[in-house]
Amino acid sequence: MLVRDKRSDAGTGEAGLDFEDLVTALEPPPNRVGKSDGGHEHHLYEGAVMVAYAMHLLRTANAPHVRIHPDGEHGKQFDFAGWLLRREFTKVSNLGTTTYGGVYRNAAGQTITVHPKSGLGDVVAEVGDHIISAECKGGIINTRHPGQVSRLYKGLCETVGMLMATPSPGRQVAVVPLTEGTRRLAERLAPRCALAGIEIALVGARGEVMDVKPAGDNERVTGRRDE
């Protein structure tokens, strides 16, 4: 079952959920021409998925501080500093040797730390006495190319597998781009993932986050949305 989180954005410094600059449109290589909806491939890079989910946690989980842990490739693909600046997050200190690593804070006092370091969860937040840890993957969201569609599916399976291999006392979330294919796969995986304590979230092209829950959770999820 697919659930779009509609909780309030109050106090986040954001006017709304709609981010128009997450997707990078690129000309397809020769072997993929004609294999996407439209003339360009729409890349929702892993870094874009990370910042979208970080903003989601600031908005909906009452997390005052979210940490993002990209690697070097993520930084080459996605402009973390520029994107956060457009969201009115000011860089208040540097972290590491990259130009984008550091601590970013908005006028409401919310903080996003971008720490380029491997071996940590892609997106991590502490809310009260528990931890939310997310593993993220990106992909081409308008592709019909079999290899790229397969990469989207593999991305979801890999994030689930990484979370299973890394026990955590808090919430664990597998986060990947939203496509019709990833939605169907997520709905099939959700019941077994729930048994392992793993949640699945899908990020749309404009930053909307949709939680995929087992069908039996319908009543509980509906109640949460009405809060």
Protein Blocks (a to p, Z undefined) as FASTA:
>chain_A
ZZddfbdfehnlpabjbdfklbccddddfklgoiagcjbdcdddfklmmmmmmmmmmmmn
opabdcddddfklmmmpcfklmmmmnopacfbdedjbfkbccdddfkopacdddddehia
fbdcdehjbccddddddddfkbcbfklmmmmmmmmmmmmmmmmmmccfbdcdddddddfk
lmmmmmmmmmmmmmnopacddddfkopacddddfklmmmmmmmmmZZ
